[in-house]
Structures are given as C-alpha cells and as structure tokens.
Amino acid sequence: MQTIVVTAAIIKHRDRVLIAQRKENVHQALKWEFPGGKLEAGESPEQCLVREIREELGLTINVQKIFEVVSHIYGERHIILLCYLCRLIGGSAQTRDCHDFRWVEINELYFYDFAEADLPVVSNLQKRK
C-alpha cells in the first residue's frame, strides 16, 4: 500500500473558510476539499502549503499551526492529511488548478460533497466554531 503525505489549508477570512473543488479528471473528481497538495521531497509541510495555495488559487498565505491530522485509506492509497490553520496575506482567489472554489461559513460546510479524508476536519471545525 502506498502512503502519501498531503497538506491542507484551513484559510479563514472574514468569518468564512476557503474550500476548493477538485478537477474532473483526478482522483475524487469534483469533490470539495480544503486546498493543498502532496508534500514534495525536501520541503516542509508549511512550505508545501504556501507553494500549493499559490499554484492552485493564486493566494499568499501564512501557515500558523496544525489543526488536525487525518489518516484515511482510499483503496490502495493511505493518505496522511496534515491540516493547518492559515491566514490570508494577499492575492485574489483564482481557479488555477482546481475546478471551483468558495468562501463559506463554517455552518455551511455540510452542504458540500467533501472528499472522505476531509470529513473529520469538517466535523472538527463545526465543533470548534
């Protein structure tokens, strides 16, 4: 079984959180998630998040602290999802490497079809709001 370390950003801005919809031609197509991506060799999770958010959405963020770690199995893939609280520094969100994005209130998260690995994060955010 392949283990993949993935980072995710919980970017809060003006009482809303940013979610992104996966592209049509990828694993978990069109599912919603907290944006981020795969950790590359030689980079820290924080560096990965800054890079991925810039590449996917055109935003600049400051990674603050770990929020939750999720272990999830998708078939032959074991995903370790490192979720960080982040602060928006600048930029205007764009769909550079995602299908769509939304700024939503935390109590609206359950209206979206999230990837399974992100569901514990949604639940935890709801509890802590």
GIJO-V675800 format. One record per residue. N is the residue number from 1. RES is the residue in three letters. PHI is phi in degrees with one decimal (NA if undefined). D_LAST is the distance of its C-alpha to the last C-alpha in Angstrom with 1 decimal. Layout:
n;res;phi;d_last
N;RES;PHI;D_LAST
N;RES;PHI;D_LAST
This chain:
n;res;phi;d_last
1;MET;NA;35.8
2;GLN;-86.0;34.4
3;THR;-105.6;31.3
4;ILE;-124.1;29.4
5;VAL;-95.6;26.8
6;VAL;-126.2;24.3
7;THR;-106.7;21.7
8;ALA;-142.4;18.6
9;ALA;-107.1;16.7
10;ILE;-101.9;13.0
11;ILE;-99.0;14.0
12;LYS;-98.8;11.6
13;HIS;-154.5;13.8
14;ARG;52.3;13.6
15;ASP;63.5;10.0
16;ARG;-130.6;11.0
17;VAL;-125.2;11.5
18;LEU;-89.1;15.0
19;ILE;-124.4;16.4
20;ALA;-127.7;20.1
21;GLN;-103.1;22.6
22;ARG;-65.3;25.2
23;LYS;-64.2;28.9
24;GLU;-71.1;31.2
25;ASN;-102.3;33.6
26;VAL;-127.1;31.3
27;HIS;-56.5;30.0
28;GLN;61.7;27.1
29;ALA;-52.3;28.4
30;LEU;63.0;26.2
31;LYS;-76.0;23.1
32;TRP;-88.5;19.8
33;GLU;-157.0;18.3
34;PHE;-84.2;16.5
35;PRO;-63.9;19.7
36;GLY;165.5;21.9
37;GLY;175.8;25.0
38;LYS;-71.4;27.6
39;LEU;-72.3;28.4
40;GLU;-95.5;32.0
41;ALA;-56.8;34.5
42;GLY;85.7;34.6
43;GLU;-115.2;31.2
44;SER;-79.6;28.1
45;PRO;-57.7;24.7
46;GLU;-65.3;23.7
47;GLN;-63.2;26.9
48;CYS;-59.4;26.4
49;LEU;-62.6;23.0
50;VAL;-58.4;24.6
51;ARG;-63.7;27.6
52;GLU;-63.0;25.9
53;ILE;-67.5;23.6
54;ARG;-66.1;26.7
55;GLU;-68.4;28.8
56;GLU;-78.4;26.5
57;LEU;-127.0;24.9
58;GLY;72.0;26.9
59;LEU;-108.8;24.1
60;THR;-107.9;24.2
61;ILE;-128.7;21.2
62;ASN;-116.0;20.8
63;VAL;-82.7;19.4
64;GLN;-97.9;17.5
65;LYS;-152.0;16.7
66;ILE;-65.8;16.4
67;PHE;-107.4;13.0
68;GLU;-162.8;14.7
69;VAL;-118.3;18.3
70;VAL;-119.9;19.3
71;SER;-110.5;22.9
72;HIS;-142.3;24.0
73;ILE;-112.0;27.5
74;TYR;-111.9;28.7
75;GLY;57.0;32.4
76;GLU;-95.7;34.2
77;ARG;-112.2;31.2
78;HIS;-103.3;29.0
79;ILE;-102.5;26.0
80;ILE;-105.6;24.1
81;LEU;-103.3;21.0
82;LEU;-100.0;19.7
83;CYS;-102.5;16.3
84;TYR;-118.4;15.7
85;LEU;-75.8;13.3
86;CYS;-135.7;15.6
87;ARG;-116.7;16.5
88;LEU;-72.7;18.6
89;ILE;-102.3;22.0
90;GLY;-171.9;24.2
91;GLY;99.5;25.7
92;SER;-122.6;25.2
93;ALA;-58.5;23.8
94;GLN;-137.5;26.6
95;THR;-89.7;27.3
96;ARG;-74.4;29.6
97;ASP;-140.9;29.0
98;CYS;-151.7;26.6
99;HIS;-77.7;27.3
100;ASP;-160.3;24.5
101;PHE;-147.5;21.2
102;ARG;-148.7;18.5
103;TRP;-98.2;15.7
104;VAL;-128.0;13.2
105;GLU;-73.8;10.0
106;ILE;-58.2;7.3
107;ASN;-72.5;8.4
108;GLU;-96.1;11.9
109;LEU;-58.5;11.9
110;TYR;-68.7;13.8
111;PHE;-80.5;16.5
112;TYR;-109.4;17.7
113;ASP;-86.4;20.1
114;PHE;-82.1;18.6
115;ALA;-59.8;21.0
116;GLU;-55.4;20.8
117;ALA;-64.9;20.0
118;ASP;-85.8;16.7
119;LEU;-60.0;15.6
120;PRO;-62.3;14.3
121;VAL;-69.7;12.1
122;VAL;-56.8;10.7
123;SER;-61.4;10.3
124;ASN;-64.8;8.7
125;LEU;-62.5;6.1
126;GLN;-62.4;5.5
127;LYS;-67.6;5.8
128;ARG;-94.8;3.8
129;LYS;-69.4;0.0
